[in-house]
Amino acid sequence: MPTPITIRKNEQLLYEATNIQEAAGYLADYLNIKKTKCYDPIERGYVYNIPYHFKRDEYRFITPLEIAANRRQELEDRDHKNARRIWLVPANPNEYDLERAFTHYEALDWKRSFNYENGDILFLYVSGSVKKVRYKVEVIEGLVQTDDTIYDQSFWVDQEKYDQSIGGDKTRVRLVDVVDTDGLSLYQLREHGLKGNIQGSMKLTDELRDYIMSFFQEDLSAEIYPDEVPEMWEGEQRTITVNSYERNPLSRKQCINHYGAECQVCKMNFEDTYGEVGKEFIHVHHIKPLHEIQKGYHVKPKEDLIPVCPNCHAMLHRKEDGVYLTVEDLKERLGMKISTL
């Protein structure tokens, strides 16, 4: 089946090809390079959204999402050279508080010690007293091109390391999953192929790669819902804006682990009602109103967040006489409604 590929140069449309051969031929003629040198950057480009830099220009290759997803699966099943790379990367908790940072931000800018590319997976090994692989992150921007890198000093434990972090190339990553198991301890990693200590980034292959990957099954962002909760009211669709704390993947996981995937207002459990398709489905609501959140605020998942069904979530984001309903208000109203039935 042909793969249509759109070529963009510096965000401007350059060419629309019907297949990769045509795209490679066009790019080779345009850049005056060999056609054989174009296939790999084009394939990695459309599969993982990896930009191709030539001299001072940036080229991107775009194809329909379904085609990209199918090809990505093929590459990874075959362990193809164009498949995403898997890395093991050390993180020192005595220098930087990763857990608090991931609770606060949806993405972090990481020191680019290697040429990480879009789509690469980094497994973060937390050293110090932890000595375990804890986090799986995906590279969403191999080389951060913008000037909006965030240096939040509050997450840094070591002032000297914070000072050293200023400047230099950065890679932007998003949290995919987090686990806490002795199966990923330093001892177990050595039992499954690790040689020596983890003192710098290393590319994972074979047994050690497969062993680490087997512990990470979820994509925490897969159940993140849009910024707006849709609501139907008298035949007219309206939207209710929710905040980033309700969408943060690590905060959601910690909240749901504490309360369970059950609405804390009406006790709706989607798995009980709908079976397997409803397993782990739930919204998460941030209890503290946005206008009360001050700069530097750090969410506490067990105290600040609460699982709710979409219906109750929509009601919690509505105002009555200019005031938002609280969880307790909604519980009381629901209780009164049930008692009159």
C-alpha positions as a Markdown table, in Angstrom:
| # | Residue | x | y | z |
|---|---|---|---|---|
| 1 | Met | 0.0 | 0.0 | 0.0 |
| 2 | Pro | 1.5 | 3.4 | -1.0 |
| 3 | Thr | 2.5 | 5.7 | 1.8 |
| 4 | Pro | 1.7 | 9.4 | 1.0 |
| 5 | Ile | 4.3 | 11.7 | 2.5 |
| 6 | Thr | 4.2 | 15.4 | 2.9 |
| 7 | Ile | 7.6 | 17.2 | 3.1 |
| 8 | Arg | 7.8 | 20.5 | 5.0 |
| 9 | Lys | 10.8 | 22.8 | 5.1 |
| 10 | Asn | 10.9 | 25.2 | 8.1 |
| 11 | Glu | 7.2 | 24.6 | 8.7 |
| 12 | Gln | 6.3 | 25.5 | 5.0 |
| 13 | Leu | 4.9 | 23.0 | 2.6 |
| 14 | Leu | 7.6 | 21.8 | 0.1 |
| 15 | Tyr | 6.2 | 18.8 | -1.6 |
| 16 | Glu | 3.5 | 16.1 | -1.4 |
| 17 | Ala | 4.7 | 12.6 | -2.5 |
| 18 | Thr | 2.6 | 9.5 | -3.1 |
| 19 | Asn | 5.2 | 7.1 | -1.6 |
| 20 | Ile | 8.6 | 7.0 | 0.1 |
| 21 | Gln | 10.5 | 6.4 | -3.2 |
| 22 | Glu | 9.1 | 9.6 | -4.7 |
| 23 | Ala | 9.8 | 11.5 | -1.5 |
| 24 | Ala | 13.4 | 10.3 | -1.4 |
| 25 | Gly | 13.9 | 11.1 | -5.1 |
| 26 | Tyr | 12.5 | 14.6 | -4.6 |
| 27 | Leu | 14.6 | 15.3 | -1.5 |
| 28 | Ala | 17.8 | 14.0 | -3.1 |
| 29 | Asp | 17.3 | 16.3 | -6.1 |
| 30 | Tyr | 16.4 | 19.2 | -3.9 |
| 31 | Leu | 19.4 | 18.9 | -1.6 |
| 32 | Asn | 21.8 | 17.5 | -4.3 |
| 33 | Ile | 22.6 | 14.4 | -2.3 |
| 34 | Lys | 22.4 | 10.7 | -3.0 |
| 35 | Lys | 18.9 | 9.2 | -2.9 |
| 36 | Thr | 20.0 | 6.3 | -0.7 |
| 37 | Lys | 20.8 | 8.8 | 2.1 |
| 38 | Cys | 17.2 | 10.0 | 2.2 |
| 39 | Tyr | 15.3 | 6.9 | 3.0 |
| 40 | Asp | 16.3 | 6.5 | 6.6 |
| 41 | Pro | 15.7 | 10.1 | 7.7 |
| 42 | Ile | 12.3 | 10.1 | 5.9 |
| 43 | Glu | 11.2 | 6.9 | 7.5 |
| 44 | Arg | 12.3 | 7.9 | 11.0 |
| 45 | Gly | 10.8 | 11.3 | 10.4 |
| 46 | Tyr | 7.3 | 10.2 | 9.6 |
| 47 | Val | 7.2 | 7.3 | 12.0 |
| 48 | Tyr | 8.5 | 9.1 | 15.1 |
| 49 | Asn | 8.1 | 12.8 | 14.1 |
| 50 | Ile | 11.9 | 13.3 | 13.9 |
| 51 | Pro | 13.0 | 16.4 | 12.1 |
| 52 | Tyr | 15.9 | 16.2 | 9.5 |
| 53 | His | 18.4 | 19.0 | 9.7 |
| 54 | Phe | 20.4 | 19.9 | 6.6 |
| 55 | Lys | 22.7 | 22.9 | 6.9 |
| 56 | Arg | 20.5 | 25.4 | 8.7 |
| 57 | Asp | 17.1 | 24.1 | 7.5 |
| 58 | Glu | 14.7 | 21.7 | 9.2 |
| 59 | Tyr | 12.7 | 19.2 | 7.2 |
| 60 | Arg | 9.7 | 17.2 | 8.5 |
| 61 | Phe | 8.0 | 14.3 | 6.9 |
| 62 | Ile | 4.3 | 13.7 | 7.6 |
| 63 | Thr | 2.0 | 10.9 | 6.8 |
| 64 | Pro | -1.5 | 9.8 | 8.2 |
| 65 | Leu | -1.3 | 8.8 | 11.8 |
| 66 | Glu | -2.6 | 5.2 | 11.2 |
| 67 | Ile | 0.1 | 4.6 | 8.6 |
| 68 | Ala | 2.8 | 5.9 | 10.9 |
| 69 | Ala | 1.5 | 3.8 | 13.8 |
| 70 | Asn | 1.5 | 0.6 | 11.7 |
| 71 | Arg | 5.0 | 1.2 | 10.4 |
| 72 | Arg | 6.2 | 2.0 | 13.9 |
| 73 | Gln | 4.9 | -1.4 | 15.0 |
| 74 | Glu | 6.6 | -3.2 | 12.1 |
| 75 | Leu | 9.9 | -1.5 | 12.8 |
| 76 | Glu | 9.9 | -2.4 | 16.5 |
| 77 | Asp | 8.7 | -6.0 | 16.0 |
| 78 | Arg | 11.6 | -6.5 | 13.6 |
| 79 | Asp | 14.1 | -4.6 | 15.7 |
| 80 | His | 14.8 | -2.6 | 12.5 |
| 81 | Lys | 17.7 | -0.1 | 12.5 |
| 82 | Asn | 15.1 | 2.7 | 12.1 |
| 83 | Ala | 13.1 | 1.7 | 15.2 |
| 84 | Arg | 13.3 | 4.0 | 18.1 |
| 85 | Arg | 16.3 | 3.6 | 20.4 |
| 86 | Ile | 16.0 | 2.6 | 24.0 |
| 87 | Trp | 18.3 | 4.1 | 26.6 |
| 88 | Leu | 19.1 | 3.6 | 30.3 |
| 89 | Val | 19.8 | 6.9 | 31.9 |
| 90 | Pro | 20.9 | 7.6 | 35.5 |
| 91 | Ala | 19.1 | 10.2 | 37.7 |
| 92 | Asn | 20.5 | 11.3 | 41.0 |
| 93 | Pro | 17.8 | 12.1 | 43.6 |
| 94 | Asn | 20.3 | 14.0 | 45.7 |
| 95 | Glu | 20.6 | 16.5 | 42.9 |
| 96 | Tyr | 17.0 | 16.7 | 41.4 |
| 97 | Asp | 13.6 | 15.7 | 42.8 |
| 98 | Leu | 12.2 | 13.9 | 39.8 |
| 99 | Glu | 8.9 | 12.8 | 41.4 |
| 100 | Arg | 7.9 | 16.3 | 42.4 |
| 101 | Ala | 8.9 | 17.6 | 39.0 |
| 102 | Phe | 6.8 | 15.0 | 37.2 |
| 103 | Thr | 3.9 | 15.8 | 39.5 |
| 104 | His | 4.1 | 19.4 | 38.5 |
| 105 | Tyr | 4.9 | 19.3 | 34.8 |
| 106 | Glu | 3.7 | 17.2 | 31.9 |
| 107 | Ala | 7.1 | 17.4 | 30.2 |
| 108 | Leu | 10.7 | 18.1 | 31.4 |
| 109 | Asp | 13.8 | 19.4 | 29.7 |
| 110 | Trp | 16.6 | 16.9 | 30.2 |
| 111 | Lys | 20.3 | 17.4 | 29.7 |
| 112 | Arg | 21.1 | 16.2 | 26.2 |
| 113 | Ser | 24.2 | 14.1 | 27.0 |
| 114 | Phe | 23.6 | 12.0 | 23.8 |
| 115 | Asn | 21.9 | 12.6 | 20.5 |
| 116 | Tyr | 18.5 | 11.6 | 21.7 |
| 117 | Glu | 15.9 | 11.8 | 18.9 |
| 118 | Asn | 12.1 | 12.1 | 18.8 |
| 119 | Gly | 10.5 | 8.8 | 19.7 |
| 120 | Asp | 13.5 | 7.5 | 21.7 |
| 121 | Ile | 12.6 | 5.9 | 25.1 |
| 122 | Leu | 14.6 | 6.7 | 28.2 |
| 123 | Phe | 14.4 | 4.5 | 31.3 |
| 124 | Leu | 15.5 | 6.6 | 34.2 |
| 125 | Tyr | 17.5 | 4.7 | 36.9 |
| 126 | Val | 17.2 | 6.6 | 40.2 |
| 127 | Ser | 20.5 | 6.2 | 42.0 |
| 128 | Gly | 21.3 | 7.2 | 45.6 |
| 129 | Ser | 19.4 | 5.2 | 48.2 |
| 130 | Val | 16.8 | 4.0 | 45.7 |
| 131 | Lys | 18.9 | 2.1 | 43.1 |
| 132 | Lys | 16.0 | 1.2 | 40.8 |
| 133 | Val | 14.7 | 1.9 | 37.4 |
| 134 | Arg | 11.6 | 4.0 | 38.2 |
| 135 | Tyr | 10.5 | 6.0 | 35.1 |
| 136 | Lys | 9.9 | 5.4 | 31.5 |
| 137 | Val | 9.9 | 8.6 | 29.4 |
| 138 | Glu | 9.6 | 9.4 | 25.7 |
| 139 | Val | 11.6 | 12.0 | 23.8 |
| 140 | Ile | 9.2 | 14.4 | 22.3 |
| 141 | Glu | 11.8 | 16.9 | 21.2 |
| 142 | Gly | 15.3 | 15.6 | 20.7 |
| 143 | Leu | 16.9 | 19.0 | 20.6 |
| 144 | Val | 14.9 | 21.8 | 22.2 |
| 145 | Gln | 14.9 | 24.5 | 19.6 |
| 146 | Thr | 12.9 | 27.1 | 21.6 |
| 147 | Asp | 14.1 | 29.4 | 24.3 |
| 148 | Asp | 11.4 | 28.4 | 26.7 |
| 149 | Thr | 13.4 | 25.9 | 28.8 |
| 150 | Ile | 12.2 | 26.0 | 32.4 |
| 151 | Tyr | 14.8 | 26.0 | 35.1 |
| 152 | Asp | 12.6 | 25.5 | 38.2 |
| 153 | Gln | 15.1 | 25.8 | 41.1 |
| 154 | Ser | 12.6 | 24.4 | 43.6 |
| 155 | Phe | 13.1 | 20.9 | 42.3 |
| 156 | Trp | 16.9 | 21.0 | 42.6 |
| 157 | Val | 18.4 | 19.6 | 45.8 |
| 158 | Asp | 22.0 | 20.6 | 44.9 |
| 159 | Gln | 22.5 | 24.3 | 44.2 |
| 160 | Glu | 25.8 | 23.7 | 42.4 |
| 161 | Lys | 24.2 | 21.2 | 40.1 |
| 162 | Tyr | 21.3 | 23.6 | 39.4 |
| 163 | Asp | 23.8 | 26.3 | 38.4 |
| 164 | Gln | 25.5 | 23.8 | 36.1 |
| 165 | Ser | 22.2 | 22.9 | 34.5 |
| 166 | Ile | 21.7 | 26.4 | 33.1 |
| 167 | Gly | 22.5 | 26.5 | 29.4 |
| 168 | Gly | 23.6 | 23.7 | 27.2 |
| 169 | Asp | 21.5 | 21.5 | 24.9 |
| 170 | Lys | 18.3 | 20.0 | 26.3 |
| 171 | Thr | 16.0 | 17.2 | 25.3 |
| 172 | Arg | 12.3 | 17.4 | 26.1 |
| 173 | Val | 10.7 | 14.3 | 27.5 |
| 174 | Arg | 7.2 | 13.3 | 28.6 |
| 175 | Leu | 6.4 | 10.7 | 31.3 |
| 176 | Val | 5.0 | 7.5 | 29.9 |
| 177 | Asp | 4.9 | 5.2 | 33.0 |
| 178 | Val | 6.3 | 4.8 | 36.5 |
| 179 | Val | 6.8 | 1.7 | 38.6 |
| 180 | Asp | 8.4 | 0.8 | 42.0 |
| 181 | Thr | 9.5 | -2.8 | 42.1 |
| 182 | Asp | 12.6 | -4.6 | 43.4 |
| 183 | Gly | 12.6 | -6.4 | 40.1 |
| 184 | Leu | 14.3 | -3.3 | 38.6 |
| 185 | Ser | 16.9 | -3.0 | 41.4 |
| 186 | Leu | 20.6 | -2.7 | 40.5 |
| 187 | Tyr | 21.1 | -6.3 | 41.6 |
| 188 | Gln | 18.3 | -7.6 | 39.3 |
| 189 | Leu | 19.6 | -5.5 | 36.4 |
| 190 | Arg | 23.0 | -7.1 | 36.8 |
| 191 | Glu | 21.4 | -10.5 | 36.8 |
| 192 | His | 19.8 | -9.7 | 33.5 |
| 193 | Gly | 22.7 | -8.4 | 31.5 |
| 194 | Leu | 23.9 | -5.1 | 33.1 |
| 195 | Lys | 27.7 | -5.0 | 33.3 |
| 196 | Gly | 29.2 | -2.6 | 35.9 |
| 197 | Asn | 27.5 | 0.5 | 37.2 |
| 198 | Ile | 25.2 | 3.0 | 35.6 |
| 199 | Gln | 27.3 | 6.1 | 35.4 |
| 200 | Gly | 26.1 | 7.6 | 32.2 |
| 201 | Ser | 23.5 | 7.0 | 29.4 |
| 202 | Met | 23.8 | 3.7 | 27.7 |
| 203 | Lys | 21.9 | 2.3 | 24.8 |
| 204 | Leu | 19.9 | -0.8 | 25.7 |
| 205 | Thr | 19.8 | -4.0 | 23.6 |
| 206 | Asp | 18.9 | -7.6 | 23.8 |
| 207 | Glu | 18.1 | -9.2 | 27.2 |
| 208 | Leu | 18.5 | -6.2 | 29.5 |
| 209 | Arg | 16.3 | -4.1 | 27.2 |
| 210 | Asp | 13.6 | -6.7 | 27.0 |
| 211 | Tyr | 13.7 | -7.3 | 30.8 |
| 212 | Ile | 13.3 | -3.6 | 31.7 |
| 213 | Met | 10.6 | -3.1 | 29.1 |
| 214 | Ser | 8.5 | -6.0 | 30.5 |
| 215 | Phe | 7.8 | -4.1 | 33.7 |
| 216 | Phe | 6.3 | -1.1 | 31.9 |
| 217 | Gln | 3.0 | -1.8 | 30.3 |
| 218 | Glu | 1.0 | 1.4 | 30.7 |
| 219 | Asp | 1.1 | 4.7 | 29.0 |
| 220 | Leu | -0.1 | 7.2 | 31.6 |
| 221 | Ser | -1.1 | 9.7 | 29.1 |
| 222 | Ala | -3.4 | 7.3 | 27.3 |
| 223 | Glu | -6.2 | 8.0 | 29.8 |
| 224 | Ile | -5.6 | 11.7 | 29.9 |
| 225 | Tyr | -8.7 | 13.5 | 28.9 |
| 226 | Pro | -8.9 | 16.8 | 27.0 |
| 227 | Asp | -8.5 | 20.3 | 28.5 |
| 228 | Glu | -12.3 | 20.6 | 28.3 |
| 229 | Val | -15.0 | 18.4 | 29.6 |
| 230 | Pro | -18.0 | 18.3 | 27.2 |
| 231 | Glu | -21.4 | 18.9 | 28.6 |
| 232 | Met | -24.9 | 18.8 | 27.1 |
| 233 | Trp | -27.4 | 21.3 | 28.5 |
| 234 | Glu | -30.8 | 21.9 | 26.9 |
| 235 | Gly | -29.6 | 20.6 | 23.6 |
| 236 | Glu | -26.6 | 22.9 | 23.4 |
| 237 | Gln | -23.1 | 21.6 | 23.8 |
| 238 | Arg | -20.9 | 23.6 | 26.2 |
| 239 | Thr | -17.4 | 23.0 | 27.4 |
| 240 | Ile | -15.9 | 23.2 | 30.9 |
| 241 | Thr | -12.2 | 24.0 | 31.2 |
| 242 | Val | -10.2 | 21.8 | 33.5 |
| 243 | Asn | -6.7 | 22.5 | 34.7 |
| 244 | Ser | -3.3 | 20.9 | 34.1 |
| 245 | Tyr | -3.3 | 19.3 | 37.6 |
| 246 | Glu | -6.2 | 17.1 | 36.6 |
| 247 | Arg | -4.3 | 16.0 | 33.4 |
| 248 | Asn | -0.9 | 15.4 | 34.9 |
| 249 | Pro | -0.1 | 11.6 | 34.4 |
| 250 | Leu | 1.9 | 11.0 | 37.6 |
| 251 | Ser | -0.6 | 12.9 | 39.8 |
| 252 | Arg | -3.5 | 11.0 | 38.2 |
| 253 | Lys | -1.8 | 7.6 | 38.9 |
| 254 | Gln | -1.0 | 8.5 | 42.5 |
| 255 | Cys | -4.5 | 9.7 | 43.1 |
| 256 | Ile | -6.1 | 6.6 | 41.6 |
| 257 | Asn | -3.7 | 4.3 | 43.4 |
| 258 | His | -4.9 | 5.9 | 46.7 |
| 259 | Tyr | -8.7 | 6.0 | 46.1 |
| 260 | Gly | -9.2 | 3.4 | 43.4 |
| 261 | Ala | -10.9 | 3.9 | 40.0 |
| 262 | Glu | -14.3 | 4.7 | 41.5 |
| 263 | Cys | -16.2 | 8.0 | 41.6 |
| 264 | Gln | -15.9 | 9.5 | 45.1 |
| 265 | Val | -19.2 | 11.2 | 44.7 |
| 266 | Cys | -21.7 | 8.7 | 43.2 |
| 267 | Lys | -19.5 | 5.6 | 43.6 |
| 268 | Met | -19.7 | 4.8 | 39.9 |
| 269 | Asn | -17.2 | 2.1 | 38.9 |
| 270 | Phe | -17.0 | 1.7 | 35.2 |
| 271 | Glu | -15.5 | -1.8 | 35.2 |
| 272 | Asp | -18.3 | -3.1 | 37.4 |
| 273 | Thr | -20.9 | -1.5 | 35.1 |
| 274 | Tyr | -19.4 | -2.0 | 31.6 |
| 275 | Gly | -16.9 | -4.9 | 32.1 |
| 276 | Glu | -13.4 | -4.9 | 30.8 |
| 277 | Val | -13.8 | -1.9 | 28.5 |
| 278 | Gly | -14.4 | 0.2 | 31.6 |
| 279 | Lys | -11.4 | -1.0 | 33.6 |
| 280 | Glu | -9.4 | 1.9 | 35.2 |
| 281 | Phe | -11.6 | 4.5 | 33.4 |
| 282 | Ile | -12.1 | 7.5 | 35.6 |
| 283 | His | -11.7 | 11.3 | 35.6 |
| 284 | Val | -9.6 | 13.1 | 38.2 |
| 285 | His | -10.7 | 16.4 | 39.7 |
| 286 | His | -8.6 | 19.0 | 41.3 |
| 287 | Ile | -10.3 | 20.1 | 44.5 |
| 288 | Lys | -8.6 | 23.5 | 45.0 |
| 289 | Pro | -10.1 | 26.3 | 42.8 |
| 290 | Leu | -7.7 | 27.8 | 40.3 |
| 291 | His | -8.0 | 31.3 | 41.8 |
| 292 | Glu | -6.7 | 30.0 | 45.1 |
| 293 | Ile | -3.6 | 28.4 | 43.6 |
| 294 | Gln | -0.5 | 30.6 | 44.2 |
| 295 | Lys | 2.7 | 30.6 | 42.2 |
| 296 | Gly | 5.1 | 27.8 | 43.4 |
| 297 | Tyr | 2.1 | 25.6 | 44.4 |
| 298 | His | 2.9 | 21.9 | 44.2 |
| 299 | Val | 0.0 | 19.4 | 44.0 |
| 300 | Lys | -0.4 | 16.7 | 46.6 |
| 301 | Pro | -2.2 | 13.9 | 44.7 |
| 302 | Lys | -3.8 | 12.3 | 47.8 |
| 303 | Glu | -5.0 | 15.5 | 49.3 |
| 304 | Asp | -5.7 | 17.8 | 46.2 |
| 305 | Leu | -7.1 | 15.3 | 43.7 |
| 306 | Ile | -10.1 | 13.0 | 43.7 |
| 307 | Pro | -11.4 | 10.5 | 41.2 |
| 308 | Val | -14.9 | 11.3 | 39.8 |
| 309 | Cys | -17.0 | 10.1 | 36.9 |
| 310 | Pro | -17.5 | 12.4 | 33.9 |
| 311 | Asn | -21.0 | 13.5 | 35.0 |
| 312 | Cys | -19.9 | 14.5 | 38.5 |
| 313 | His | -16.8 | 16.1 | 37.1 |
| 314 | Ala | -18.9 | 18.3 | 34.8 |
| 315 | Met | -21.1 | 19.3 | 37.8 |
| 316 | Leu | -18.0 | 20.1 | 39.9 |
| 317 | His | -16.9 | 22.6 | 37.2 |
| 318 | Arg | -20.2 | 24.4 | 37.1 |
| 319 | Lys | -21.0 | 27.4 | 39.2 |
| 320 | Glu | -24.1 | 28.1 | 41.2 |
| 321 | Asp | -24.6 | 31.8 | 42.1 |
| 322 | Gly | -21.0 | 32.4 | 41.0 |
| 323 | Val | -19.6 | 29.6 | 43.3 |
| 324 | Tyr | -18.3 | 26.2 | 42.3 |
| 325 | Leu | -20.0 | 23.2 | 43.9 |
| 326 | Thr | -17.7 | 21.2 | 46.2 |
| 327 | Val | -17.4 | 17.4 | 46.4 |
| 328 | Glu | -19.3 | 17.5 | 49.7 |
| 329 | Asp | -22.0 | 19.7 | 48.1 |
| 330 | Leu | -22.5 | 17.2 | 45.3 |
| 331 | Lys | -22.5 | 14.2 | 47.7 |
| 332 | Glu | -25.2 | 15.8 | 49.8 |
| 333 | Arg | -27.4 | 16.6 | 46.8 |
| 334 | Leu | -27.0 | 13.2 | 45.4 |
| 335 | Gly | -27.8 | 11.7 | 48.8 |
| 336 | Met | -30.9 | 13.8 | 49.1 |
| 337 | Lys | -32.0 | 12.8 | 45.6 |
| 338 | Ile | -31.6 | 9.1 | 46.4 |
| 339 | Ser | -33.5 | 9.4 | 49.7 |
| 340 | Thr | -36.6 | 10.8 | 48.0 |
| 341 | Leu | -36.8 | 8.0 | 45.4 |
